[in-house]
Amino acid sequence: MSSYYYLSSNNNHFYGPGGETKYYLNGTSVYTIQEGPTGYSVTDNKIYGPYGYTSCYLDESGYIYGYPETLPFFK
């Protein structure tokens, strides 16, 4: 549960402990610049993956709570 993981309201990019990642939110779907759609999405501030709800969610400030280390954005 680290505040180092968040979705920027400036550019819709995801940030982790190492800074900006290659993942960004386009509408409700998560994309990468090179590869396109990732199968992840954000709906009602909950983060979903290919197999359903990931147990991660965004607060009002864009910080990600739950277990964000399990998301591909931060590997």
PDB file of N, CA, C and O in Angstrom:
ATOM      1  N   MET A   1       0.859  -1.174   0.000  1.00  0.00           N
ATOM      2  CA  MET A   1       0.000   0.000   0.000  1.00  0.00           C
ATOM      3  C   MET A   1       0.897   1.227   0.000  1.00  0.00           C
ATOM      4  O   MET A   1       1.120   1.832   1.049  1.00  0.00           O
ATOM      5  N   SER A   2       1.396   1.587  -1.124  1.00  0.00           N
ATOM      6  CA  SER A   2       2.364   2.664  -1.207  1.00  0.00           C
ATOM      7  C   SER A   2       1.822   3.805  -2.030  1.00  0.00           C
ATOM      8  O   SER A   2       1.206   3.586  -3.073  1.00  0.00           O
ATOM      9  N   SER A   3       2.046   5.023  -1.572  1.00  0.00           N
ATOM     10  CA  SER A   3       1.622   6.186  -2.335  1.00  0.00           C
ATOM     11  C   SER A   3       2.572   6.459  -3.500  1.00  0.00           C
ATOM     12  O   SER A   3       2.407   7.442  -4.223  1.00  0.00           O
ATOM     13  N   TYR A   4       3.557   5.594  -3.678  1.00  0.00           N
ATOM     14  CA  TYR A   4       4.459   5.757  -4.823  1.00  0.00           C
ATOM     15  C   TYR A   4       3.804   5.337  -6.130  1.00  0.00           C
ATOM     16  O   TYR A   4       4.339   5.598  -7.207  1.00  0.00           O
ATOM     17  N   TYR A   5       2.651   4.690  -6.040  1.00  0.00           N
ATOM     18  CA  TYR A   5       1.968   4.225  -7.237  1.00  0.00           C
ATOM     19  C   TYR A   5       0.768   5.125  -7.496  1.00  0.00           C
ATOM     20  O   TYR A   5      -0.119   5.243  -6.651  1.00  0.00           O
ATOM     21  N   TYR A   6       0.741   5.760  -8.668  1.00  0.00           N
ATOM     22  CA  TYR A   6      -0.406   6.630  -8.928  1.00  0.00           C
ATOM     23  C   TYR A   6      -0.608   6.858 -10.421  1.00  0.00           C
ATOM     24  O   TYR A   6       0.268   6.601 -11.247  1.00  0.00           O
ATOM     25  N   LEU A   7      -1.794   7.349 -10.724  1.00  0.00           N
ATOM     26  CA  LEU A   7      -2.172   7.734 -12.080  1.00  0.00           C
ATOM     27  C   LEU A   7      -2.182   9.246 -12.129  1.00  0.00           C
ATOM     28  O   LEU A   7      -2.927   9.888 -11.389  1.00  0.00           O
ATOM     29  N   SER A   8      -1.365   9.821 -12.993  1.00  0.00           N
ATOM     30  CA  SER A   8      -1.254  11.275 -13.053  1.00  0.00           C
ATOM     31  C   SER A   8      -2.495  11.887 -13.690  1.00  0.00           C
ATOM     32  O   SER A   8      -2.981  11.413 -14.717  1.00  0.00           O
ATOM     33  N   SER A   9      -2.996  12.940 -13.068  1.00  0.00           N
ATOM     34  CA  SER A   9      -4.134  13.643 -13.666  1.00  0.00           C
ATOM     35  C   SER A   9      -3.674  14.571 -14.785  1.00  0.00           C
ATOM     36  O   SER A   9      -4.497  15.074 -15.550  1.00  0.00           O
ATOM     37  N   ASN A  10      -2.371  14.800 -14.886  1.00  0.00           N
ATOM     38  CA  ASN A  10      -1.847  15.699 -15.922  1.00  0.00           C
ATOM     39  C   ASN A  10      -1.833  15.041 -17.298  1.00  0.00           C
ATOM     40  O   ASN A  10      -2.270  15.637 -18.282  1.00  0.00           O
ATOM     41  N   ASN A  11      -1.324  13.800 -17.363  1.00  0.00           N
ATOM     42  CA  ASN A  11      -1.148  13.164 -18.667  1.00  0.00           C
ATOM     43  C   ASN A  11      -1.736  11.757 -18.734  1.00  0.00           C
ATOM     44  O   ASN A  11      -1.538  11.049 -19.721  1.00  0.00           O
ATOM     45  N   ASN A  12      -2.464  11.346 -17.678  1.00  0.00           N
ATOM     46  CA  ASN A  12      -3.078  10.011 -17.632  1.00  0.00           C
ATOM     47  C   ASN A  12      -2.067   8.875 -17.691  1.00  0.00           C
ATOM     48  O   ASN A  12      -2.430   7.749 -18.034  1.00  0.00           O
ATOM     49  N   HIS A  13      -0.802   9.147 -17.363  1.00  0.00           N
ATOM     50  CA  HIS A  13       0.211   8.094 -17.302  1.00  0.00           C
ATOM     51  C   HIS A  13       0.294   7.536 -15.885  1.00  0.00           C
ATOM     52  O   HIS A  13       0.047   8.239 -14.906  1.00  0.00           O
ATOM     53  N   PHE A  14       0.648   6.250 -15.802  1.00  0.00           N
ATOM     54  CA  PHE A  14       0.863   5.617 -14.510  1.00  0.00           C
ATOM     55  C   PHE A  14       2.304   5.848 -14.066  1.00  0.00           C
ATOM     56  O   PHE A  14       3.233   5.796 -14.872  1.00  0.00           O
ATOM     57  N   TYR A  15       2.470   6.101 -12.783  1.00  0.00           N
ATOM     58  CA  TYR A  15       3.780   6.314 -12.194  1.00  0.00           C
ATOM     59  C   TYR A  15       4.002   5.304 -11.081  1.00  0.00           C
ATOM     60  O   TYR A  15       3.083   4.979 -10.329  1.00  0.00           O
ATOM     61  N   GLY A  16       5.242   4.807 -10.981  1.00  0.00           N
ATOM     62  CA  GLY A  16       5.629   3.898  -9.918  1.00  0.00           C
ATOM     63  C   GLY A  16       6.827   4.454  -9.174  1.00  0.00           C
ATOM     64  O   GLY A  16       7.200   5.608  -9.382  1.00  0.00           O
ATOM     65  N   PRO A  17       7.443   3.648  -8.301  1.00  0.00           N
ATOM     66  CA  PRO A  17       8.596   4.133  -7.527  1.00  0.00           C
ATOM     67  C   PRO A  17       9.735   4.621  -8.416  1.00  0.00           C
ATOM     68  O   PRO A  17      10.506   5.491  -8.010  1.00  0.00           O
ATOM     69  N   GLY A  18       9.850   4.071  -9.619  1.00  0.00           N
ATOM     70  CA  GLY A  18      10.926   4.482 -10.520  1.00  0.00           C
ATOM     71  C   GLY A  18      10.549   5.649 -11.407  1.00  0.00           C
ATOM     72  O   GLY A  18      11.325   6.036 -12.280  1.00  0.00           O
ATOM     73  N   GLY A  19       9.372   6.216 -11.201  1.00  0.00           N
ATOM     74  CA  GLY A  19       8.939   7.337 -12.029  1.00  0.00           C
ATOM     75  C   GLY A  19       7.888   6.918 -13.042  1.00  0.00           C
ATOM     76  O   GLY A  19       7.147   5.957 -12.837  1.00  0.00           O
ATOM     77  N   GLU A  20       7.842   7.660 -14.137  1.00  0.00           N
ATOM     78  CA  GLU A  20       6.809   7.435 -15.155  1.00  0.00           C
ATOM     79  C   GLU A  20       6.985   6.079 -15.830  1.00  0.00           C
ATOM     80  O   GLU A  20       8.102   5.696 -16.179  1.00  0.00           O
ATOM     81  N   THR A  21       5.883   5.353 -16.012  1.00  0.00           N
ATOM     82  CA  THR A  21       5.927   4.081 -16.716  1.00  0.00           C
ATOM     83  C   THR A  21       5.462   4.292 -18.156  1.00  0.00           C
ATOM     84  O   THR A  21       5.073   5.398 -18.532  1.00  0.00           O
ATOM     85  N   LYS A  22       5.503   3.239 -18.948  1.00  0.00           N
ATOM     86  CA  LYS A  22       5.066   3.343 -20.346  1.00  0.00           C
ATOM     87  C   LYS A  22       3.563   3.131 -20.489  1.00  0.00           C
ATOM     88  O   LYS A  22       3.042   3.106 -21.604  1.00  0.00           O
ATOM     89  N   TYR A  23       2.869   2.980 -19.370  1.00  0.00           N
ATOM     90  CA  TYR A  23       1.435   2.703 -19.399  1.00  0.00           C
ATOM     91  C   TYR A  23       0.628   3.974 -19.193  1.00  0.00           C
ATOM     92  O   TYR A  23       0.998   4.837 -18.396  1.00  0.00           O
ATOM     93  N   TYR A  24      -0.490   4.082 -19.926  1.00  0.00           N
ATOM     94  CA  TYR A  24      -1.346   5.251 -19.768  1.00  0.00           C
ATOM     95  C   TYR A  24      -2.807   4.856 -19.938  1.00  0.00           C
ATOM     96  O   TYR A  24      -3.124   3.812 -20.509  1.00  0.00           O
ATOM     97  N   LEU A  25      -3.674   5.699 -19.439  1.00  0.00           N
ATOM     98  CA  LEU A  25      -5.110   5.454 -19.497  1.00  0.00           C
ATOM     99  C   LEU A  25      -5.699   6.256 -20.644  1.00  0.00           C
ATOM    100  O   LEU A  25      -5.509   7.469 -20.730  1.00  0.00           O
ATOM    101  N   ASN A  26      -6.421   5.562 -21.532  1.00  0.00           N
ATOM    102  CA  ASN A  26      -7.092   6.205 -22.662  1.00  0.00           C
ATOM    103  C   ASN A  26      -8.566   5.847 -22.543  1.00  0.00           C
ATOM    104  O   ASN A  26      -8.962   4.724 -22.857  1.00  0.00           O
ATOM    105  N   GLY A  27      -9.376   6.793 -22.093  1.00  0.00           N
ATOM    106  CA  GLY A  27     -10.757   6.473 -21.764  1.00  0.00           C
ATOM    107  C   GLY A  27     -10.760   5.626 -20.504  1.00  0.00           C
ATOM    108  O   GLY A  27     -10.318   6.082 -19.449  1.00  0.00           O
ATOM    109  N   THR A  28     -11.259   4.382 -20.604  1.00  0.00           N
ATOM    110  CA  THR A  28     -11.194   3.487 -19.450  1.00  0.00           C
ATOM    111  C   THR A  28     -10.189   2.362 -19.662  1.00  0.00           C
ATOM    112  O   THR A  28     -10.026   1.513 -18.786  1.00  0.00           O
ATOM    113  N   SER A  29      -9.509   2.340 -20.817  1.00  0.00           N
ATOM    114  CA  SER A  29      -8.579   1.247 -21.128  1.00  0.00           C
ATOM    115  C   SER A  29      -7.133   1.676 -20.927  1.00  0.00           C
ATOM    116  O   SER A  29      -6.763   2.823 -21.177  1.00  0.00           O
ATOM    117  N   VAL A  30      -6.324   0.720 -20.467  1.00  0.00           N
ATOM    118  CA  VAL A  30      -4.898   0.981 -20.256  1.00  0.00           C
ATOM    119  C   VAL A  30      -4.132   0.543 -21.506  1.00  0.00           C
ATOM    120  O   VAL A  30      -4.329  -0.563 -22.010  1.00  0.00           O
ATOM    121  N   TYR A  31      -3.269   1.411 -21.994  1.00  0.00           N
ATOM    122  CA  TYR A  31      -2.481   1.175 -23.196  1.00  0.00           C
ATOM    123  C   TYR A  31      -0.994   1.356 -22.896  1.00  0.00           C
ATOM    124  O   TYR A  31      -0.613   1.965 -21.896  1.00  0.00           O
ATOM    125  N   THR A  32      -0.169   0.816 -23.783  1.00  0.00           N
ATOM    126  CA  THR A  32       1.223   1.249 -23.826  1.00  0.00           C
ATOM    127  C   THR A  32       1.447   1.906 -25.176  1.00  0.00           C
ATOM    128  O   THR A  32       0.738   1.630 -26.143  1.00  0.00           O
ATOM    129  N   ILE A  33       2.442   2.777 -25.226  1.00  0.00           N
ATOM    130  CA  ILE A  33       2.689   3.537 -26.446  1.00  0.00           C
ATOM    131  C   ILE A  33       3.048   2.604 -27.594  1.00  0.00           C
ATOM    132  O   ILE A  33       2.555   2.779 -28.708  1.00  0.00           O
ATOM    133  N   GLN A  34       3.905   1.612 -27.337  1.00  0.00           N
ATOM    134  CA  GLN A  34       4.344   0.731 -28.410  1.00  0.00           C
ATOM    135  C   GLN A  34       3.348  -0.393 -28.701  1.00  0.00           C
ATOM    136  O   GLN A  34       3.038  -0.674 -29.859  1.00  0.00           O
ATOM    137  N   GLU A  35       2.849  -1.036 -27.635  1.00  0.00           N
ATOM    138  CA  GLU A  35       2.110  -2.284 -27.842  1.00  0.00           C
ATOM    139  C   GLU A  35       0.606  -2.128 -27.939  1.00  0.00           C
ATOM    140  O   GLU A  35      -0.075  -3.051 -28.386  1.00  0.00           O
ATOM    141  N   GLY A  36       0.063  -0.979 -27.533  1.00  0.00           N
ATOM    142  CA  GLY A  36      -1.376  -0.802 -27.602  1.00  0.00           C
ATOM    143  C   GLY A  36      -2.090  -1.304 -26.358  1.00  0.00           C
ATOM    144  O   GLY A  36      -1.546  -1.211 -25.258  1.00  0.00           O
ATOM    145  N   PRO A  37      -3.312  -1.839 -26.512  1.00  0.00           N
ATOM    146  CA  PRO A  37      -4.118  -2.226 -25.349  1.00  0.00           C
ATOM    147  C   PRO A  37      -3.463  -3.328 -24.522  1.00  0.00           C
ATOM    148  O   PRO A  37      -2.810  -4.218 -25.066  1.00  0.00           O
ATOM    149  N   THR A  38      -3.642  -3.261 -23.210  1.00  0.00           N
ATOM    150  CA  THR A  38      -3.007  -4.228 -22.307  1.00  0.00           C
ATOM    151  C   THR A  38      -3.988  -5.239 -21.740  1.00  0.00           C
ATOM    152  O   THR A  38      -3.570  -6.233 -21.147  1.00  0.00           O
ATOM    153  N   GLY A  39      -5.297  -5.007 -21.911  1.00  0.00           N
ATOM    154  CA  GLY A  39      -6.280  -5.873 -21.270  1.00  0.00           C
ATOM    155  C   GLY A  39      -6.675  -5.381 -19.890  1.00  0.00           C
ATOM    156  O   GLY A  39      -7.502  -6.002 -19.222  1.00  0.00           O
ATOM    157  N   TYR A  40      -6.083  -4.258 -19.453  1.00  0.00           N
ATOM    158  CA  TYR A  40      -6.437  -3.662 -18.162  1.00  0.00           C
ATOM    159  C   TYR A  40      -7.307  -2.434 -18.391  1.00  0.00           C
ATOM    160  O   TYR A  40      -7.213  -1.772 -19.424  1.00  0.00           O
ATOM    161  N   SER A  41      -8.147  -2.144 -17.418  1.00  0.00           N
ATOM    162  CA  SER A  41      -9.023  -0.987 -17.533  1.00  0.00           C
ATOM    163  C   SER A  41      -9.320  -0.432 -16.151  1.00  0.00           C
ATOM    164  O   SER A  41      -9.078  -1.085 -15.136  1.00  0.00           O
ATOM    165  N   VAL A  42      -9.849   0.785 -16.129  1.00  0.00           N
ATOM    166  CA  VAL A  42     -10.237   1.424 -14.882  1.00  0.00           C
ATOM    167  C   VAL A  42     -11.693   1.848 -15.012  1.00  0.00           C
ATOM    168  O   VAL A  42     -12.042   2.646 -15.883  1.00  0.00           O
ATOM    169  N   THR A  43     -12.536   1.311 -14.143  1.00  0.00           N
ATOM    170  CA  THR A  43     -13.958   1.644 -14.139  1.00  0.00           C
ATOM    171  C   THR A  43     -14.385   1.923 -12.709  1.00  0.00           C
ATOM    172  O   THR A  43     -14.119   1.127 -11.809  1.00  0.00           O
ATOM    173  N   ASP A  44     -15.049   3.058 -12.499  1.00  0.00           N
ATOM    174  CA  ASP A  44     -15.476   3.464 -11.156  1.00  0.00           C
ATOM    175  C   ASP A  44     -14.310   3.405 -10.167  1.00  0.00           C
ATOM    176  O   ASP A  44     -14.466   2.971  -9.025  1.00  0.00           O
ATOM    177  N   ASN A  45     -13.145   3.849 -10.629  1.00  0.00           N
ATOM    178  CA  ASN A  45     -11.921   3.910  -9.819  1.00  0.00           C
ATOM    179  C   ASN A  45     -11.388   2.544  -9.416  1.00  0.00           C
ATOM    180  O   ASN A  45     -10.467   2.467  -8.601  1.00  0.00           O
ATOM    181  N   LYS A  46     -11.937   1.467  -9.960  1.00  0.00           N
ATOM    182  CA  LYS A  46     -11.401   0.133  -9.705  1.00  0.00           C
ATOM    183  C   LYS A  46     -10.613  -0.313 -10.929  1.00  0.00           C
ATOM    184  O   LYS A  46     -11.003  -0.046 -12.065  1.00  0.00           O
ATOM    185  N   ILE A  47      -9.490  -1.000 -10.679  1.00  0.00           N
ATOM    186  CA  ILE A  47      -8.626  -1.451 -11.770  1.00  0.00           C
ATOM    187  C   ILE A  47      -8.938  -2.919 -12.068  1.00  0.00           C
ATOM    188  O   ILE A  47      -8.853  -3.781 -11.194  1.00  0.00           O
ATOM    189  N   TYR A  48      -9.297  -3.174 -13.316  1.00  0.00           N
ATOM    190  CA  TYR A  48      -9.633  -4.519 -13.757  1.00  0.00           C
ATOM    191  C   TYR A  48      -8.567  -5.029 -14.707  1.00  0.00           C
ATOM    192  O   TYR A  48      -7.975  -4.260 -15.465  1.00  0.00           O
ATOM    193  N   GLY A  49      -8.325  -6.345 -14.662  1.00  0.00           N
ATOM    194  CA  GLY A  49      -7.394  -6.985 -15.574  1.00  0.00           C
ATOM    195  C   GLY A  49      -8.116  -7.992 -16.440  1.00  0.00           C
ATOM    196  O   GLY A  49      -9.345  -8.052 -16.433  1.00  0.00           O
ATOM    197  N   PRO A  50      -7.365  -8.786 -17.188  1.00  0.00           N
ATOM    198  CA  PRO A  50      -7.980  -9.781 -18.077  1.00  0.00           C
ATOM    199  C   PRO A  50      -8.854 -10.786 -17.330  1.00  0.00           C
ATOM    200  O   PRO A  50      -9.750 -11.390 -17.919  1.00  0.00           O
ATOM    201  N   TYR A  51      -8.594 -10.966 -16.033  1.00  0.00           N
ATOM    202  CA  TYR A  51      -9.344 -11.964 -15.262  1.00  0.00           C
ATOM    203  C   TYR A  51     -10.299 -11.322 -14.271  1.00  0.00           C
ATOM    204  O   TYR A  51     -10.775 -11.992 -13.354  1.00  0.00           O
ATOM    205  N   GLY A  52     -10.591 -10.027 -14.437  1.00  0.00           N
ATOM    206  CA  GLY A  52     -11.528  -9.370 -13.550  1.00  0.00           C
ATOM    207  C   GLY A  52     -10.855  -8.375 -12.622  1.00  0.00           C
ATOM    208  O   GLY A  52      -9.742  -7.915 -12.881  1.00  0.00           O
ATOM    209  N   TYR A  53     -11.547  -8.048 -11.535  1.00  0.00           N
ATOM    210  CA  TYR A  53     -11.085  -7.026 -10.597  1.00  0.00           C
ATOM    211  C   TYR A  53      -9.763  -7.443  -9.959  1.00  0.00           C
ATOM    212  O   TYR A  53      -9.607  -8.579  -9.512  1.00  0.00           O
ATOM    213  N   THR A  54      -8.814  -6.508  -9.924  1.00  0.00           N
ATOM    214  CA  THR A  54      -7.460  -6.818  -9.457  1.00  0.00           C
ATOM    215  C   THR A  54      -7.261  -6.575  -7.971  1.00  0.00           C
ATOM    216  O   THR A  54      -6.178  -6.846  -7.453  1.00  0.00           O
ATOM    217  N   SER A  55      -8.271  -6.072  -7.267  1.00  0.00           N
ATOM    218  CA  SER A  55      -8.208  -5.665  -5.859  1.00  0.00           C
ATOM    219  C   SER A  55      -7.497  -4.322  -5.695  1.00  0.00           C
ATOM    220  O   SER A  55      -7.276  -3.888  -4.565  1.00  0.00           O
ATOM    221  N   CYS A  56      -7.139  -3.661  -6.782  1.00  0.00           N
ATOM    222  CA  CYS A  56      -6.530  -2.342  -6.707  1.00  0.00           C
ATOM    223  C   CYS A  56      -7.553  -1.275  -7.098  1.00  0.00           C
ATOM    224  O   CYS A  56      -8.408  -1.493  -7.957  1.00  0.00           O
ATOM    225  N   TYR A  57      -7.443  -0.125  -6.450  1.00  0.00           N
ATOM    226  CA  TYR A  57      -8.353   0.971  -6.778  1.00  0.00           C
ATOM    227  C   TYR A  57      -7.630   2.303  -6.639  1.00  0.00           C
ATOM    228  O   TYR A  57      -6.580   2.398  -6.003  1.00  0.00           O
ATOM    229  N   LEU A  58      -8.209   3.314  -7.240  1.00  0.00           N
ATOM    230  CA  LEU A  58      -7.661   4.667  -7.207  1.00  0.00           C
ATOM    231  C   LEU A  58      -8.445   5.507  -6.219  1.00  0.00           C
ATOM    232  O   LEU A  58      -9.673   5.431  -6.172  1.00  0.00           O
ATOM    233  N   ASP A  59      -7.743   6.308  -5.429  1.00  0.00           N
ATOM    234  CA  ASP A  59      -8.459   7.289  -4.620  1.00  0.00           C
ATOM    235  C   ASP A  59      -8.662   8.563  -5.438  1.00  0.00           C
ATOM    236  O   ASP A  59      -8.312   8.609  -6.617  1.00  0.00           O
ATOM    237  N   GLU A  60      -9.227   9.592  -4.815  1.00  0.00           N
ATOM    238  CA  GLU A  60      -9.581  10.805  -5.551  1.00  0.00           C
ATOM    239  C   GLU A  60      -8.352  11.502  -6.130  1.00  0.00           C
ATOM    240  O   GLU A  60      -8.448  12.215  -7.129  1.00  0.00           O
ATOM    241  N   SER A  61      -7.197  11.291  -5.498  1.00  0.00           N
ATOM    242  CA  SER A  61      -5.968  11.952  -5.957  1.00  0.00           C
ATOM    243  C   SER A  61      -5.219  11.135  -6.999  1.00  0.00           C
ATOM    244  O   SER A  61      -4.193  11.586  -7.509  1.00  0.00           O
ATOM    245  N   GLY A  62      -5.712   9.932  -7.329  1.00  0.00           N
ATOM    246  CA  GLY A  62      -5.050   9.100  -8.322  1.00  0.00           C
ATOM    247  C   GLY A  62      -4.084   8.098  -7.737  1.00  0.00           C
ATOM    248  O   GLY A  62      -3.479   7.329  -8.484  1.00  0.00           O
ATOM    249  N   TYR A  63      -3.915   8.077  -6.404  1.00  0.00           N
ATOM    250  CA  TYR A  63      -3.027   7.085  -5.796  1.00  0.00           C
ATOM    251  C   TYR A  63      -3.676   5.710  -5.841  1.00  0.00           C
ATOM    252  O   TYR A  63      -4.889   5.577  -5.682  1.00  0.00           O
ATOM    253  N   ILE A  64      -2.853   4.691  -6.059  1.00  0.00           N
ATOM    254  CA  ILE A  64      -3.350   3.330  -6.219  1.00  0.00           C
ATOM    255  C   ILE A  64      -3.169   2.566  -4.915  1.00  0.00           C
ATOM    256  O   ILE A  64      -2.072   2.493  -4.362  1.00  0.00           O
ATOM    257  N   TYR A  65      -4.271   1.999  -4.440  1.00  0.00           N
ATOM    258  CA  TYR A  65      -4.263   1.222  -3.205  1.00  0.00           C
ATOM    259  C   TYR A  65      -4.639  -0.216  -3.506  1.00  0.00           C
ATOM    260  O   TYR A  65      -5.193  -0.521  -4.562  1.00  0.00           O
ATOM    261  N   GLY A  66      -4.329  -1.098  -2.559  1.00  0.00           N
ATOM    262  CA  GLY A  66      -4.493  -2.530  -2.766  1.00  0.00           C
ATOM    263  C   GLY A  66      -3.099  -3.135  -2.824  1.00  0.00           C
ATOM    264  O   GLY A  66      -2.284  -2.906  -1.931  1.00  0.00           O
ATOM    265  N   TYR A  67      -2.822  -3.899  -3.861  1.00  0.00           N
ATOM    266  CA  TYR A  67      -1.484  -4.475  -4.052  1.00  0.00           C
ATOM    267  C   TYR A  67      -0.989  -4.134  -5.451  1.00  0.00           C
ATOM    268  O   TYR A  67      -0.940  -5.004  -6.321  1.00  0.00           O
ATOM    269  N   PRO A  68      -0.619  -2.863  -5.676  1.00  0.00           N
ATOM    270  CA  PRO A  68      -0.252  -2.447  -7.032  1.00  0.00           C
ATOM    271  C   PRO A  68       0.964  -3.174  -7.589  1.00  0.00           C
ATOM    272  O   PRO A  68       1.179  -3.179  -8.801  1.00  0.00           O
ATOM    273  N   GLU A  69       1.772  -3.795  -6.709  1.00  0.00           N
ATOM    274  CA  GLU A  69       2.945  -4.533  -7.196  1.00  0.00           C
ATOM    275  C   GLU A  69       2.521  -5.683  -8.113  1.00  0.00           C
ATOM    276  O   GLU A  69       3.328  -6.190  -8.892  1.00  0.00           O
ATOM    277  N   THR A  70       1.258  -6.091  -8.017  1.00  0.00           N
ATOM    278  CA  THR A  70       0.774  -7.196  -8.848  1.00  0.00           C
ATOM    279  C   THR A  70       0.368  -6.731 -10.246  1.00  0.00           C
ATOM    280  O   THR A  70       0.087  -7.556 -11.115  1.00  0.00           O
ATOM    281  N   LEU A  71       0.336  -5.416 -10.469  1.00  0.00           N
ATOM    282  CA  LEU A  71      -0.060  -4.891 -11.769  1.00  0.00           C
ATOM    283  C   LEU A  71       1.142  -4.869 -12.709  1.00  0.00           C
ATOM    284  O   LEU A  71       2.274  -4.678 -12.264  1.00  0.00           O
ATOM    285  N   PRO A  72       0.903  -5.062 -14.002  1.00  0.00           N
ATOM    286  CA  PRO A  72       2.038  -5.078 -14.944  1.00  0.00           C
ATOM    287  C   PRO A  72       2.695  -3.711 -15.086  1.00  0.00           C
ATOM    288  O   PRO A  72       3.840  -3.620 -15.527  1.00  0.00           O
ATOM    289  N   PHE A  73       1.985  -2.649 -14.717  1.00  0.00           N
ATOM    290  CA  PHE A  73       2.511  -1.297 -14.924  1.00  0.00           C
ATOM    291  C   PHE A  73       3.811  -1.054 -14.178  1.00  0.00           C
ATOM    292  O   PHE A  73       4.601  -0.195 -14.567  1.00  0.00           O
ATOM    293  N   PHE A  74       4.038  -1.807 -13.105  1.00  0.00           N
ATOM    294  CA  PHE A  74       5.137  -1.472 -12.209  1.00  0.00           C
ATOM    295  C   PHE A  74       6.206  -2.543 -12.169  1.00  0.00           C
ATOM    296  O   PHE A  74       7.044  -2.545 -11.267  1.00  0.00           O
ATOM    297  N   LYS A  75       6.194  -3.449 -13.127  1.00  0.00           N
ATOM    298  CA  LYS A  75       7.217  -4.480 -13.156  1.00  0.00           C
ATOM    299  C   LYS A  75       8.367  -4.020 -14.043  1.00  0.00           C
ATOM    300  O   LYS A  75       9.347  -4.745 -14.209  1.00  0.00           O
TER     301      LYS A  75
END
